[in-house]
């Protein structure tokens, strides 16, 4: 024992065990907060965390304490939603973000975490803990999150909100069901028949693994923007022939600007025996396109009636075939 110990309070004693016992007996929150920040021993700081109730001190410890277990104990005692949100969004320790997210009730913060956290388990917790998410946010997560577990959790929440999402899952993932092929396909078509949500139908048309189901879904889509999205983004896996899906979508688009956007944004087309990156800003050609591919582009150009858009294609598109098709269409409209 140091001679100085005789002249200073027990919570400043040189021996750790004495300081811990002193902390247990202390009731002064200001002194306890000071000990939590400044005592060099983590055992003493943990004793403080067990003793105090000040949420701001807990938040400060989580942010600044050097000892993992002291920080962990502080997170477990946090209940203030503002501080929990700060930890859930900004803590470096992923375990702390997970725990904070599990205790959050602020739906706006949970939505932000569900969309943006780089740890998929944090995103799953945020999705599952959100009871009043905007359905559009959940739908976006269910379709676009890079992790399948997060997408599935969002889908589960959507199904609870609206049976249409369950029907969409039946249509998109029918091959996972343990039934004979005809029965599975019939049930998937039945599910599409029940769906009225245009965005869900477009999602099926783009992503379902069965051509018949995709075709049936695109036939029910009437929203012009979604039809353009289908034409541009239909599943390009070589196993699936999507020319008919694209043709069907293109045939229903009448909006002139959307037709123009389809022409300049189609990223891939299905080519005989190969997958080919198609871009109107490149003249390079790999392989030979089928008549359907050429016809699809020609049909798009021939549906455009606005001369300014055709002139723009003719002047700025690097793809010679599109330039020629636009020039021919301009001549035709001039007659």
C-alpha positions in Angstrom: 0.0 0.0 0.0 1.3 3.5 -0.9 1.6 6.1 1.8 -0.6 8.3 -0.3 -3.4 5.9 0.1 -3.9 7.1 3.6 -4.7 10.6 2.3 -6.9 10.0 -0.7 -10.4 8.5 -1.2 -10.8 4.7 -1.5 -11.8 5.0 -5.2 -8.3 6.4 -5.9 -6.5 3.7 -3.9 -3.5 2.1 -5.5 -5.0 -1.4 -5.1 -7.6 -2.4 -7.8 -9.7 -4.5 -5.4 -10.0 -1.5 -3.0 -11.1 0.8 -5.8 -13.7 -1.8 -7.0 -15.2 -2.1 -3.5 -15.2 1.7 -3.2 -17.1 2.0 -6.5 -19.8 -0.5 -5.3 -20.4 1.8 -2.3 -20.3 5.1 -4.2 -23.6 6.8 -5.0 -22.2 10.0 -6.5 -22.9 9.8 -10.3 -20.4 12.5 -11.2 -17.6 10.8 -9.4 -18.6 7.5 -10.9 -18.6 9.0 -14.4 -15.2 10.4 -13.8 -13.9 7.0 -12.7 -15.5 5.4 -15.8 -13.5 7.7 -18.0 -10.2 7.9 -16.1 -9.5 4.7 -14.1 -6.7 2.8 -15.7 -8.1 -0.7 -14.8 -10.9 -2.2 -16.8 -12.3 -4.1 -13.8 -12.9 -0.9 -12.0 -14.5 0.7 -15.0 -16.8 -2.4 -15.4 -17.8 -2.0 -11.7 -18.8 1.6 -12.6 -20.9 0.4 -15.6 -22.7 -2.0 -13.4 -23.4 0.8 -10.8 -24.5 3.8 -12.9 -27.6 4.5 -14.9 -26.5 7.6 -16.9 -27.1 6.8 -20.6 -24.8 9.5 -21.8 -21.9 7.9 -19.9 -22.7 4.5 -21.3 -22.6 6.0 -24.8 -19.3 7.7 -24.2 -17.8 4.4 -22.9 -19.0 2.5 -25.9 -17.3 5.1 -28.1 -14.1 5.7 -26.3 -13.2 3.0 -23.8 -10.2 0.9 -24.8 -11.4 -2.3 -23.3 -13.8 -4.5 -25.4 -15.6 -6.0 -22.4 -16.1 -2.6 -20.8 -17.6 -1.3 -24.0 -19.7 -4.5 -24.4 -21.2 -4.1 -20.9 -22.0 -0.4 -21.6 -23.9 -1.4 -24.8 -25.9 -4.0 -22.9 -27.0 -1.3 -20.5 -28.0 1.3 -23.1 -31.7 1.9 -23.6 -31.9 5.5 -24.7 -33.0 5.4 -28.4 -30.9 8.4 -29.5 -27.7 6.8 -28.1 -28.7 3.3 -29.4 -29.1 4.8 -32.9 -25.7 6.4 -32.7 -24.1 3.1 -31.7 -26.1 1.1 -34.2 -25.0 3.4 -37.1 -21.5 4.3 -36.1 -19.9 1.7 -33.8 -16.8 0.1 -35.2 -17.5 -3.1 -33.3 -20.0 -5.1 -35.4 -21.3 -6.9 -32.3 -22.2 -3.6 -30.7 -24.1 -2.5 -33.8 -26.0 -5.8 -33.8 -27.0 -5.4 -30.2 -27.9 -1.8 -30.5 -30.0 -2.5 -33.6 -31.9 -5.3 -31.8 -33.0 -2.7 -29.1 -33.9 0.1 -31.6 -37.6 1.0 -32.1 -37.0 4.1 -34.3 -38.3 3.0 -37.7 -36.5 5.6 -39.7 -33.1 4.7 -38.2 -33.8 1.0 -38.6 -34.6 1.5 -42.3 -31.4 3.4 -42.8 -29.4 0.6 -41.1 -31.3 -2.1 -43.0 -30.3 -0.5 -46.3 -26.8 0.7 -45.5 -24.9 -1.3 -42.9 -22.1 -3.3 -44.4 -22.7 -6.3 -42.1 -25.5 -8.5 -43.3 -26.4 -9.7 -39.8 -26.9 -6.1 -38.7 -29.2 -5.6 -41.7 -31.2 -8.8 -40.9 -31.7 -7.6 -37.3 -32.8 -4.2 -38.5 -35.3 -5.7 -41.0 -36.8 -8.1 -38.4 -37.0 -5.4 -35.7 -38.9 -3.0 -38.0 -42.6 -3.2 -37.5 -43.7 -0.2 -39.4 -41.3 0.0 -42.4 -42.6 1.7 -45.5 -43.5 -1.3 -47.7 -41.5 0.2 -50.6 -38.3 0.1 -48.5 -38.9 -3.6 -47.6 -39.6 -4.4 -51.2 -36.4 -2.7 -52.3 -34.4 -4.7 -49.7 -36.2 -8.0 -50.7 -35.2 -7.5 -54.3 -31.8 -5.8 -54.2 -29.9 -6.6 -51.0 -26.7 -8.4 -51.9 -27.2 -11.0 -49.3 -29.8 -13.8 -49.8 -30.5 -14.1 -46.0 -31.4 -10.4 -45.8 -33.6 -10.7 -48.9 -35.4 -13.7 -47.5 -36.0 -12.0 -44.1 -37.4 -8.9 -45.9 -39.6 -11.3 -47.9 -40.9 -12.9 -44.7 -41.9 -9.5 -43.4 -43.6 -8.6 -46.7 -45.6 -11.8 -46.8 -46.9 -10.9 -43.3 -48.0 -7.5 -44.6 -49.5 -8.6 -47.9 -50.3 -12.1 -49.3 -49.3 -10.9 -52.8 -45.7 -11.2 -51.8 -46.2 -14.8 -50.9 -47.7 -15.4 -54.3 -44.7 -13.6 -55.9 -42.4 -15.9 -54.0 -44.3 -19.0 -55.3 -44.0 -17.7 -58.8 -40.3 -16.7 -58.6 -39.0 -19.7 -56.6 -41.3 -22.5 -57.6 -38.5 -24.8 -58.5 -37.5 -25.1 -54.8 -40.8 -26.7 -54.0 -40.9 -30.5 -53.6 -43.7 -31.3 -56.1 -43.9 -32.7 -59.6 -43.0 -30.2 -62.3 -46.4 -29.7 -63.8 -48.1 -29.1 -60.4 -45.4 -26.6 -59.4 -45.7 -24.7 -62.6 -49.5 -24.7 -62.5 -49.4 -23.3 -58.9 -46.9 -20.6 -60.0 -49.1 -19.5 -62.9 -52.1 -19.5 -60.5 -50.1 -17.3 -58.1 -49.3 -14.8 -60.9 -53.0 -14.7 -61.8 -53.8 -13.4 -58.2 -51.1 -10.7 -58.3 -52.3 -7.1 -59.1 -49.2 -5.3 -57.9 -47.4 -4.0 -61.0 -43.9 -3.9 -59.4 -44.2 -7.5 -58.2 -45.3 -8.6 -61.7 -42.3 -6.8 -63.2 -40.0 -8.4 -60.7 -41.3 -11.9 -61.7 -41.0 -11.0 -65.4 -37.3 -10.1 -64.9 -36.1 -12.6 -62.4 -38.3 -15.8 -62.4 -36.4 -18.9 -63.6 -39.2 -20.2 -65.8 -40.0 -18.7 -69.2 -43.7 -19.5 -69.1 -44.1 -17.8 -65.7 -42.1 -14.8 -66.9 -44.2 -14.5 -70.1 -47.4 -14.7 -68.1 -46.2 -12.0 -65.7 -45.1 -9.5 -68.4 -48.5 -10.0 -70.1 -50.1 -8.5 -67.0 -47.8 -5.5 -66.7 -49.3 -2.2 -68.0 -47.1 0.3 -66.2 -44.9 1.9 -68.9 -41.8 2.5 -66.8 -41.9 -1.1 -65.5 -42.3 -2.4 -69.1 -39.2 -0.5 -70.1 -37.4 -1.9 -67.1 -38.3 -5.4 -68.2 -37.1 -4.8 -71.7 -33.7 -3.6 -70.4 -33.1 -5.9 -67.5 -34.8 -9.3 -68.3 -32.7 -12.1 -66.9 -29.9 -12.7 -69.3 -28.7 -16.1 -68.2 -27.9 -18.1 -71.3 -30.3 -20.9 -70.1 -33.3 -18.7 -70.5 -34.5 -17.3 -73.9 -35.8 -13.8 -73.1 -36.3 -12.5 -76.6 -40.0 -13.1 -76.3 -40.1 -11.4 -72.9 -38.4 -8.4 -74.3 -40.5 -8.3 -77.4 -43.7 -8.5 -75.4 -42.6 -5.7 -73.1 -41.4 -3.5 -76.0 -44.7 -4.1 -77.8 -46.6 -2.5 -75.0 -44.4 0.5 -74.5 -45.7 3.7 -76.2 -44.0 6.4 -74.2 -41.5 7.9 -76.6 -38.8 8.8 -74.1 -38.9 5.3 -72.6 -38.5 3.8 -76.0 -35.4 5.9 -76.6 -34.1 4.9 -73.1 -34.6 1.2 -73.9 -32.5 1.6 -77.0 -29.6 3.3 -75.3 -29.7 1.2 -72.1 -30.1 -2.4 -73.1 -26.9 -4.0 -71.7 -27.2 -7.6 -73.0 -28.9 -9.5 -75.7 -29.2 -13.2 -76.2 -27.0 -14.4 -79.0 -26.7 -17.8 -80.6 -24.5 -19.9 -78.5 -23.0 -17.1 -76.4 -23.7 -14.3 -74.0 -23.0 -10.9 -75.5 -22.6 -7.5 -74.0 -24.6 -5.2 -76.2 -24.0 -1.5 -76.0 -25.0 1.2 -78.4 -21.8 3.1 -77.5 -19.6 0.4 -78.9 -19.0 -0.8 -82.5 -17.3 -4.0 -81.4 -19.2 -7.2 -82.3 -18.7 -10.6 -80.8 -20.5 -13.4 -82.6 -23.5 -13.0 -84.9 -26.9 -11.8 -83.7 -30.1 -13.7 -84.5 -32.8 -12.1 -86.6 -34.8 -11.6 -83.4 -32.1 -9.5 -81.9 -31.9 -7.2 -84.9 -35.7 -7.2 -85.2 -36.0 -6.1 -81.6 -33.9 -3.0 -82.1 -35.6 -2.2 -85.4 -39.0 -2.5 -83.7 -37.9 -0.1 -81.0 -36.7 2.5 -83.4 -39.8 2.2 -85.6 -42.1 2.8 -82.7 -40.5 6.3 -82.1 -42.5 9.1 -83.7 -40.7 12.0 -82.2 -38.2 13.3 -84.8 -35.9 14.9 -82.2 -35.3 11.6 -80.5 -34.6 9.9 -83.8 -32.2 12.7 -84.8 -30.4 12.3 -81.5 -30.0 8.5 -82.1 -28.8 9.2 -85.7 -26.3 11.8 -84.6 -24.9 10.5 -81.3 -25.2 6.7 -81.2 -22.0 4.9 -82.0 -23.8 1.7 -83.1 -24.0 1.9 -86.9 -27.1 -0.3 -87.1 -29.1 2.0 -84.8 -27.9 5.1 -86.7 -29.1 3.6 -89.9 -32.4 2.5 -88.5 -33.0 5.9 -87.0 -32.1 7.6 -90.4 -34.5 5.2 -92.2 -37.3 6.1 -89.7 -36.7 9.8 -90.2 -37.0 9.4 -94.0 -40.2 7.4 -93.5 -41.8 10.1 -91.3 -40.8 12.8 -93.7 -42.9 11.3 -96.5 
